[in-house]
Amino acid sequence: MSVETQKETLGFQTEVKQLLHLMIHSLYSNKEIFLRELISNASDAVDKLRFEALAKPELLEGGAELKIRVSFDKEAGTVTLEDNGIGMSREETIAHLGTIAKSGTADFLKNLSGDQKKDSHLIGQFGVGFYSAFIVADKVEVFTRRAGLSATEGVHWASKGEGEFEIATLDKPERGTRIVLHLKKGEEEFADGWRLRNIIKKYSDHIALPIELPKEFHGEEKDKPTEPEWETVNRASALWTRPRTEVKDEEYQEFYKHVAHDFENPLSWSHNKVEGKLEYTSLLYVPGRAPFDLYQRDASKGLKLYVQRVFIMDQADEFLPLYLRFIKGVVDSNDLSLNVSREILQKDPVIDSMKSALTKRVLDMLEKLSKDKPEDYKKFWKNFGQVLKEGPAEDFANKEKIAGLLRFASTSSEGGEQSVALADYLGRVKEGQDKIYYLTGESFAQIKNSPHLEVFRKKGIEVLLLTDRIDEWLMSYLTEFDGKHFVDVARGDLDLGKLDSEEDKKAQEEVAKAKEGLIERLKGALGEQVAEVRVSHRLTDSPAILAIGEQDLGLQMRQILEASGQKVPESKPIFEFNPSHPLIERLDGEPDEDRFADLSHILFDQAALAAGDSLKDPAAYVQRLNKLLVELSA
């Protein structure tokens, strides 16, 4: 190796220092995964070279046989991994090995708790493969040169993982990257051919290019060749091209970890080959946990795209709708051009057909998971339920299918768990019930005792309780399921249809007529605060509630818009009172109009608080209440 030039010492980005600290202090209980991560990175580097060489064949530099080599030196205590992929320039080496250029890095690091077991899951979500080398090594060296650059533009990077790294320029005749791990004391087990072979077979058998180890000789020393002979130790064929019957579950799971850069097994997968008008193979996975950047709009999403087994791009997001952005996997098409670009993908009608079919396949996979493995579906729902709720607005064609996958809390739920499927709800409806009733609010604790539910409790009717921030927006698109319309129990003039007998309806009309005088007095007292005053059919125990107009924004949606600084359309609630409640009877008999007004405002403000709203004039409420208390104690 020639003399190094342009040598300098640089500091790691703060986030990298934190990650290295976790790695060096044995974050992973399963240390051998360092090799899987480095092989996975090498495989990506070869894929990128193969893709760039489609347009620039000269990047292959006469060496089109692409491979990864793993070797070791017991005496020196090193493990070396080499690929002849795309390699890195000096700038790329500093960027890739000295910083973490991922959106949301700061948020990710805030979540690190110091609890090694919990943090290992987060590291897995973040996918910092290269730094896993420091689990077993106290010094790591990287020798690399980007394909297309001259031999004199090689790069040597070295670090002991202590906050800084050295980088220098050197001669490197061959393109690609060589990583040398100087093993820590006590990690010598990895400088062993049998151990490395087993790790590669266990984790990287699916890698679609040869992974070679030096061939071992057990005879006389004189029989050993001077130059090592290399043998391929993995299957070296693309896993998705093999028949499903020949692929073991463990192989599917390891391929998922490679393609998703995850450390946990997936919950489910679907491997499918389509032949006919379109020809493509897909291998789709449902992850076991949500990535930390799931809700960031610029987060990585999409499938790995191959054309005729040639890697084209990572994160091809044109094949699945945004509400399925958590799905990982591979799609390999025979119908697309090898020089396909993102612009072409956005316009190609073939993509629309594939997207439609792949979307249905994912929804079928989720439906199967919910039926066959309900406990795993609970995990899925906890991680990805709010994302799936974006579906009815985005995917009209599959609205009913998506709705069947949604889960809600209800008045029959224990502790607010979102476990009720709409099909389960319909299986329990009362005779004559032709609606699906729901109520939205800030939390389960807040709405489970809402006055809006009183008549439903009395009649034994189940109501869905929706507390996610997205729920009111969701219900503006999800208007019916299995032919039954959704009804917000806090909105409009509640009509229970056949659940109310003719006698009930007649009695309600008579009461409303009898209380016309009280209605007019309340309208006069509350004035511009209300859109309407009427007798309530919803209440059995509370004196009054505020209902929302049919076309008005609900409280949840109003609060979201206000928090984001958007202008909220003006709307007034409907004041409903319970004519048989003692407070209302007392109010009806109050001769003093000033006192009547004070009591009316107190009831209005109490109804607002019960609905989870904030008071527009809390001081006035307190003054009126204190005045009343003084009178009562006099």
C-alpha positions in Angstrom: 0.0 0.0 0.0 1.4 3.4 -0.9 2.1 6.3 1.4 -0.9 8.1 2.8 -1.5 11.7 2.0 -4.0 14.4 3.0 -4.2 12.8 6.4 -6.5 14.5 9.0 -8.3 13.7 12.2 -12.1 14.6 12.4 -14.7 14.4 15.2 -17.8 12.2 14.9 -21.2 13.9 14.8 -22.6 14.1 18.4 -25.3 11.5 17.5 -22.7 9.0 16.3 -20.8 9.4 19.5 -24.0 8.4 21.4 -24.6 5.4 19.2 -20.9 4.3 19.5 -21.1 4.5 23.2 -24.1 2.1 23.1 -22.4 -0.3 20.7 -19.1 -0.4 22.6 -20.9 -1.1 25.8 -22.3 -4.4 24.5 -25.8 -3.1 23.5 -26.6 -6.3 21.6 -26.8 -9.6 23.4 -26.4 -11.3 20.0 -22.9 -10.0 18.9 -22.7 -12.1 15.7 -25.1 -9.8 13.9 -22.3 -7.4 13.2 -21.3 -9.6 10.2 -24.9 -9.7 8.9 -25.0 -5.9 9.0 -21.7 -5.4 7.2 -22.6 -8.0 4.5 -26.0 -6.3 4.1 -24.2 -3.0 3.5 -21.8 -4.6 1.1 -24.7 -6.2 -0.8 -26.3 -2.7 -1.2 -23.0 -1.3 -2.5 -22.8 -4.0 -5.2 -26.5 -3.4 -6.1 -25.7 0.3 -6.5 -22.8 -0.4 -8.8 -24.8 -2.8 -10.9 -27.5 -0.1 -11.3 -25.1 2.8 -12.1 -23.2 0.5 -14.6 -26.4 0.2 -16.7 -25.8 3.8 -17.8 -22.0 3.8 -17.4 -20.5 0.4 -18.1 -17.0 1.8 -17.6 -17.7 1.8 -13.9 -17.2 -2.0 -13.9 -13.5 -1.3 -14.8 -13.3 -4.6 -16.6 -14.4 -6.6 -13.5 -18.0 -7.6 -13.9 -17.8 -10.5 -11.5 -19.4 -9.0 -8.4 -18.9 -10.6 -5.0 -18.2 -10.2 -1.3 -15.2 -11.8 0.5 -14.8 -12.5 4.2 -11.5 -13.5 5.6 -9.7 -13.7 9.0 -6.3 -13.7 10.6 -6.1 -15.6 13.9 -2.6 -14.3 14.8 -3.4 -10.7 14.1 -7.0 -11.0 15.6 -8.7 -9.5 12.6 -11.8 -10.1 10.4 -11.8 -8.6 7.0 -14.8 -8.0 4.7 -14.3 -6.9 1.1 -16.7 -6.0 -1.7 -16.1 -4.8 -5.3 -19.2 -2.6 -5.3 -19.6 1.1 -5.8 -17.1 2.2 -3.1 -16.9 5.7 -1.6 -15.0 8.9 -2.4 -13.4 10.9 0.5 -16.4 13.1 0.9 -18.8 10.2 0.9 -16.7 8.4 3.5 -16.9 11.3 5.8 -20.6 11.7 5.2 -21.5 8.0 5.6 -19.1 7.0 8.4 -18.9 10.2 10.4 -22.5 11.4 10.5 -26.0 10.0 10.5 -27.8 11.9 7.7 -31.3 10.7 8.7 -34.3 12.9 9.3 -35.5 12.7 12.9 -32.1 11.7 14.4 -32.6 14.0 17.3 -36.1 12.6 18.1 -34.6 9.1 17.9 -31.9 9.9 20.3 -34.3 11.5 22.8 -36.0 8.1 23.0 -32.8 6.3 24.1 -33.3 5.6 27.8 -30.1 4.0 29.0 -32.0 0.7 29.4 -29.9 -1.6 27.1 -32.7 -4.0 26.3 -35.1 -1.2 25.3 -32.4 0.8 23.4 -31.3 -2.2 21.4 -34.8 -2.2 19.8 -34.5 1.4 19.0 -31.1 1.0 17.4 -32.6 -1.8 15.3 -35.3 0.6 14.2 -32.7 3.2 13.2 -30.6 0.7 11.1 -27.1 1.9 11.8 -25.4 -1.2 10.4 -21.8 -0.1 10.0 -21.4 1.0 13.6 -22.3 -2.5 14.8 -18.7 -3.4 13.9 -17.7 -1.8 17.2 -19.7 -4.5 19.1 -16.7 -6.8 18.6 -13.9 -4.5 17.4 -11.9 -1.9 19.3 -10.5 -0.5 16.1 -12.1 -0.5 12.6 -10.3 0.4 9.4 -11.9 1.1 6.0 -10.1 1.1 2.7 -12.3 2.3 -0.2 -12.4 3.8 -3.6 -15.4 4.9 -5.6 -15.9 3.2 -9.0 -14.9 5.7 -11.7 -12.3 7.6 -9.7 -8.5 7.1 -10.3 -6.5 4.6 -8.3 -4.8 7.5 -6.5 -8.1 8.6 -5.0 -8.4 5.7 -2.6 -9.5 6.5 1.0 -8.3 5.1 4.4 -10.6 5.7 7.3 -9.8 4.5 10.8 -11.3 4.8 14.3 -11.2 3.3 17.7 -14.8 4.5 18.3 -13.8 7.1 20.9 -15.2 10.2 19.4 -13.0 10.8 16.4 -11.7 9.2 13.2 -8.7 9.6 10.9 -9.0 9.9 7.2 -6.3 9.9 4.5 -5.9 9.5 0.8 -3.9 6.5 -0.6 -3.5 4.4 -3.8 -6.2 1.7 -4.2 -6.0 0.0 -7.6 -9.3 -1.9 -7.2 -12.7 -0.3 -6.7 -14.9 -1.1 -3.7 -14.5 -1.3 0.0 -12.5 -3.4 2.4 -13.3 -3.3 6.2 -10.8 -4.6 8.7 -12.0 -5.3 12.2 -9.4 -5.5 14.9 -11.2 -7.7 17.4 -11.5 -6.8 21.1 -9.9 -9.0 23.7 -12.3 -11.9 24.3 -13.9 -11.7 20.8 -11.2 -13.9 19.1 -13.9 -16.6 18.4 -14.9 -14.6 15.3 -11.4 -15.0 13.7 -12.4 -18.6 12.8 -13.5 -20.0 9.4 -16.1 -22.4 10.8 -17.7 -19.7 13.0 -17.8 -17.1 10.1 -19.2 -19.8 7.8 -22.0 -20.6 10.2 -22.9 -16.9 10.7 -23.1 -16.3 6.9 -25.3 -19.4 6.4 -27.5 -18.4 9.2 -28.0 -14.7 8.4 -26.9 -14.1 4.8 -27.7 -17.2 2.8 -30.3 -15.2 0.8 -27.9 -12.5 -0.4 -28.1 -12.7 -4.2 -24.4 -12.6 -4.9 -21.5 -14.9 -3.9 -20.1 -14.5 -0.3 -16.7 -16.2 -0.4 -14.5 -17.5 2.4 -11.0 -18.9 2.0 -11.1 -22.6 1.5 -9.7 -24.6 4.4 -7.1 -27.3 4.0 -6.7 -30.0 6.7 -3.8 -31.9 5.1 0.0 -31.3 5.2 1.1 -27.7 5.3 3.0 -28.2 2.1 -0.3 -29.0 0.3 -1.7 -25.6 1.2 -1.6 -23.3 -1.9 0.4 -20.0 -1.5 -2.6 -17.9 -2.6 -5.9 -18.6 -0.8 -8.6 -20.5 -2.8 -12.0 -19.0 -2.3 -15.3 -20.9 -2.0 -18.9 -19.6 -2.0 -20.6 -20.3 1.3 -24.1 -18.9 0.6 -26.8 -19.9 -1.8 -26.2 -16.7 -3.8 -29.6 -16.6 -5.5 -32.3 -14.1 -5.0 -34.6 -15.5 -2.4 -37.8 -14.2 -4.0 -37.0 -16.1 -7.3 -37.2 -19.4 -5.5 -40.5 -21.4 -5.2 -42.3 -20.7 -1.9 -42.2 -24.4 -1.0 -38.4 -24.3 -1.0 -38.0 -21.3 1.3 -38.0 -21.9 5.1 -39.6 -19.5 7.5 -36.2 -18.7 9.0 -34.9 -17.7 5.5 -37.9 -15.4 5.0 -37.3 -13.8 8.4 -33.6 -13.2 7.7 -34.3 -11.8 4.3 -36.7 -9.3 6.0 -34.0 -8.2 8.4 -31.7 -7.6 5.4 -34.2 -5.7 3.2 -35.8 -3.7 6.1 -32.6 -3.1 8.1 -34.5 -4.4 11.1 -33.4 -6.5 14.0 -36.7 -8.2 14.8 -38.8 -10.8 12.9 -41.7 -9.6 10.8 -45.3 -10.4 11.9 -46.3 -11.7 8.5 -45.2 -12.0 4.9 -46.6 -12.7 1.4 -44.6 -14.2 -1.4 -46.3 -14.1 -4.8 -45.5 -14.6 -8.5 -47.8 -13.1 -11.1 -47.8 -14.4 -14.6 -50.0 -13.4 -17.6 -50.6 -9.9 -18.8 -48.2 -8.6 -16.2 -45.2 -10.6 -14.9 -43.7 -9.7 -11.6 -42.8 -11.3 -8.2 -43.4 -9.6 -4.9 -42.3 -10.4 -1.4 -44.1 -8.2 1.1 -43.6 -8.0 4.9 -45.6 -6.6 7.8 -42.9 -5.3 10.4 -43.1 -6.2 14.0 -42.7 -2.7 15.2 -43.0 0.9 13.9 -39.9 2.8 12.8 -39.3 6.0 14.8 -39.9 8.2 11.7 -43.2 6.6 10.7 -45.1 10.0 10.9 -42.4 12.1 9.2 -43.4 13.0 5.7 -39.9 12.8 4.3 -39.1 9.4 6.0 -37.9 6.6 3.8 -40.7 4.4 2.5 -41.5 2.1 -0.4 -40.3 -1.3 -1.7 -36.9 -2.3 -3.2 -37.4 -2.4 -7.0 -35.7 -4.9 -9.2 -36.2 -5.4 -12.9 -35.3 -8.9 -14.2 -33.4 -9.4 -10.9 -31.3 -6.3 -11.4 -31.5 -3.8 -8.5 -33.0 -0.5 -9.7 -33.8 1.6 -6.6 -34.5 1.6 -2.9 -37.7 3.0 -1.5 -39.8 2.9 -4.7 -43.0 4.4 -3.2 -45.1 4.2 -6.3 -46.2 0.6 -5.7 -48.2 1.1 -2.5 -50.5 3.9 -1.2 -49.2 6.2 1.5 -51.4 4.6 4.2 -49.4 1.3 3.7 -46.0 3.0 3.9 -45.0 0.7 6.7 -44.9 -2.4 4.4 -41.3 -3.5 3.5 -40.2 -5.9 0.8 -39.2 -6.4 -2.8 -41.0 -6.2 -6.2 -39.2 -7.6 -9.2 -40.8 -6.8 -12.6 -40.2 -8.3 -16.1 -42.3 -5.6 -17.8 -40.3 -2.5 -16.8 -37.3 -1.1 -18.6 -33.9 -1.4 -17.0 -33.4 2.4 -17.3 -36.7 3.1 -15.4 -36.7 6.3 -13.4 -39.0 7.7 -10.7 -40.5 10.0 -13.3 -41.3 7.1 -15.5 -42.8 5.1 -12.6 -45.2 8.0 -11.9 -46.6 7.9 -15.4 -46.4 4.2 -16.4 -49.9 2.5 -16.5 -48.2 -0.8 -15.7 -47.4 0.7 -12.2 -51.0 1.5 -11.6 -52.0 -2.1 -12.2 -49.3 -3.4 -10.0 -50.1 -0.9 -7.3 -53.8 -2.0 -7.3 -52.8 -5.7 -7.1 -50.1 -5.2 -4.4 -52.5 -3.1 -2.3 -55.1 -5.8 -2.3 -52.4 -8.4 -1.5 -51.4 -6.4 1.6 -55.0 -5.9 2.8 -55.6 -9.7 2.3 -52.4 -10.4 4.3 -53.6 -8.2 7.2 -57.0 -9.8 7.1 -55.4 -13.2 7.3 -53.2 -12.1 10.2 -56.2 -10.7 12.1 -58.1 -14.1 11.7 -55.2 -16.5 12.2 -53.0 -14.7 14.7 -55.2 -12.2 16.7 -52.4 -11.5 19.2 -50.0 -10.6 16.4 -52.7 -8.4 14.9 -53.0 -6.6 18.2 -49.3 -5.8 18.0 -49.8 -4.6 14.4 -52.7 -2.4 15.4 -50.8 -0.8 18.3 -47.9 0.1 15.9 -49.7 0.9 12.7 -53.4 1.4 13.4 -53.3 5.2 13.2 -51.6 5.0 9.8 -54.1 2.5 8.5 -56.9 4.9 9.5 -55.6 7.2 6.7 -56.8 4.6 4.2 -60.5 5.3 3.8 -59.8 8.9 2.7 -57.0 7.8 0.3 -58.3 4.6 -1.2 -62.0 4.8 -2.1 -61.9 1.4 -4.0 -60.8 -0.5 -0.8 -62.7 1.6 1.7 -64.9 -1.3 2.9 -61.9 -3.7 3.2 -59.9 -1.2 5.2 -62.8 -0.5 7.4 -63.0 -4.2 8.3 -59.4 -4.1 9.5 -59.9 -1.1 11.8 -60.2 -1.6 15.6 -61.9 0.6 18.1 -62.6 1.0 21.8 -66.3 0.8 22.7 -68.6 1.0 25.7 -68.1 -2.7 26.1 -64.2 -2.4 26.1 -62.1 -3.0 29.1 -59.8 -0.1 29.9 -60.1 1.6 26.5 -58.3 -1.2 24.5 -58.9 -0.8 20.7 -60.0 -4.3 20.0 -63.5 -4.0 18.5 -63.8 -4.8 14.8 -66.8 -3.4 13.0 -68.0 -6.9 12.1 -67.9 -7.8 15.8 -69.9 -4.7 16.6 -72.6 -5.6 14.0 -72.8 -9.1 15.4 -73.9 -7.6 18.7 -76.4 -5.0 17.6 -79.9 -4.8 19.1 -82.9 -5.9 17.2 -84.1 -3.0 15.1 -80.7 -1.2 15.2 -79.8 0.0 11.7 -77.0 2.4 12.6 -73.4 2.2 14.0 -73.1 4.7 16.8 -69.9 6.4 17.8 -68.5 9.2 19.9 -65.2 11.1 19.5 -63.2 12.7 22.3 -59.7 13.4 23.7 -59.4 10.2 25.8 -61.2 7.1 26.8 -61.4 8.3 30.4 -63.1 11.5 29.3 -65.7 10.1 27.0 -66.6 6.8 28.7 -68.8 8.7 31.2 -70.1 11.3 28.7 -73.7 12.4 29.1 -74.2 11.7 25.4 -74.1 8.0 26.2 -76.8 7.9 28.9 -79.7 6.8 26.7 -77.5 4.2 25.1 -76.6 2.7 28.4 -80.2 2.7 29.4 -81.1 0.8 26.2 -78.0 -1.5 26.3 -76.7 -0.2 22.9 -73.0 -0.4 22.3 -71.2 2.8 21.2 -67.8 3.0 19.6 -65.5 5.4 21.5 -63.0 7.1 19.2 -60.0 8.9 20.9 -57.2 9.1 18.3 -56.5 12.6 16.9 -57.3 11.3 13.4 -60.7 9.8 14.3 -63.0 12.7 13.5 -61.3 13.2 10.2 -61.5 9.5 9.5 -65.3 9.4 10.1 -65.8 12.2 7.6 -64.8 9.7 5.0 -66.0 6.5 6.6 -69.8 7.0 6.3 -71.0 3.4 6.3 -70.0 -0.2 6.7 -71.9 -3.3 5.5 -74.8 -1.1 4.5 -75.2 0.5 7.9 -74.5 4.2 8.4 -72.3 5.7 11.1 -74.0 8.1 13.5 -72.1 10.5 15.8 -74.2 10.4 19.0 -73.1 14.0 19.9 -74.3 15.5 16.6 -77.6 16.7 15.3 -81.1 15.6 16.6 -80.6 12.0 17.8 -82.9 9.6 16.1 -82.8 6.0 17.4 -85.2 4.8 14.7 -86.9 1.5 15.6 -85.0 1.4 18.9 -87.6 4.0 20.1 -91.2 2.7 20.4 -94.1 4.8 19.0 -95.1 5.4 22.6 -91.6 6.8 23.3 -91.7 9.1 20.3 -95.2 10.4 21.2 -94.2 11.1 24.8 -91.1 13.0 23.6 -93.3 15.2 21.4 -95.7 15.9 24.3 -92.8 16.9 26.6 -91.3 19.2 24.0 -94.7 20.9 23.5 -95.1 21.3 27.3 -91.7 22.9 27.7 -92.0 25.5 24.9 -92.1 28.3 27.5 -88.9 27.1 29.2 -87.2 26.7 25.7 -88.0 30.4 24.9 -86.7 31.6 28.3 -83.5 29.6 27.9 -83.0 31.1 24.3 -83.4 34.5 25.8 -80.9 33.9 28.6 -78.2 32.2 26.5 -78.7 34.4 23.5 -75.9 34.3 20.9 -74.1 31.4 22.7 -76.4 28.8 21.2 -77.7 27.9 17.8 -80.8 26.3 19.3 -82.4 25.1 22.5 -84.4 21.9 22.7 -85.6 19.1 24.9 -83.1 16.2 24.9 -83.9 12.6 24.2 -80.3 11.5 25.0 -80.2 12.2 28.7 -81.3 10.1 31.7 -79.1 11.4 34.5 -77.5 14.7 33.5 -79.4 18.0 33.4 -78.0 19.3 30.0 -75.6 18.7 27.2 -74.3 20.5 24.1 -74.9 18.9 20.8 -73.1 19.7 17.5 -74.8 20.8 14.4 -74.9 18.2 11.5 -72.6 20.2 9.3 -70.4 21.7 12.0 -66.8 20.8 13.0 -66.6 18.6 16.1 -64.6 19.5 19.1 -61.6 17.2 18.2 -61.3 18.7 14.7 -61.6 22.2 16.0 -58.8 21.7 18.5 -56.5 20.2 15.9 -57.1 23.2 13.5 -56.6 25.7 16.3 -53.4 24.0 17.5 -52.0 24.3 13.9 -52.9 28.0 13.7 -55.6 27.6 11.1 -58.8 29.6 11.1 -61.8 27.6 12.5 -65.2 28.3 11.0 -67.6 29.9 13.5 -70.2 27.5 14.9 -72.6 27.5 17.9 -73.7 24.4 19.9 -77.2 23.2 20.4 -78.3 23.3 24.1 -80.3 20.2 25.1 -81.9 19.9 28.5 -83.4 16.9 30.4 -86.9 18.0 31.4 -87.2 15.5 34.2 -83.9 16.4 36.0 -84.5 18.2 39.4 -82.2 21.1 38.4 -84.2 21.8 35.2 -87.5 21.6 37.2 -86.0 24.1 39.7 -84.9 26.3 36.8 -88.3 26.1 35.2 -89.9 27.4 38.4 -87.4 30.3 39.0 -89.4 33.6 38.9 -86.3 35.9 39.1 -85.0 36.4 35.5 -81.5 37.5 36.6 -81.1 34.4 38.8 -82.7 32.3 35.9 -80.0 33.7 33.6 -77.1 32.9 36.0 -78.4 29.3 36.5 -78.8 28.9 32.7 -75.2 30.0 32.1 -73.9 27.7 34.8 -75.7 24.7 33.2 -74.3 25.7 29.7 -70.7 25.9 31.0 -71.0 22.6 32.9 -72.3 21.0 29.7 -69.3 22.4 27.8 -66.9 21.0 30.5 -68.6 17.6 30.3 -68.0 17.6 26.5 -64.2 18.2 27.1 -64.4 21.8 25.8 -62.7 24.8 27.5 -64.8 27.7 28.8 -64.7 31.0 26.8 -65.0 33.0 30.1 -63.9 30.9 33.1 -64.0 33.9 35.4 -67.7 34.5 34.7 -68.4 30.9 35.4 -66.6 31.0 38.8 -68.3 34.2 39.8 -71.8 32.8 39.0 -71.0 29.6 40.9 -69.7 31.4 43.9 -72.7 33.7 44.0 -75.0 30.6 43.9 -73.0 29.0 46.7 -73.2 32.1 48.9 -77.0 32.2 48.4 -77.3 28.5 49.3 -75.2 28.9 52.5 -77.1 32.0 53.6 
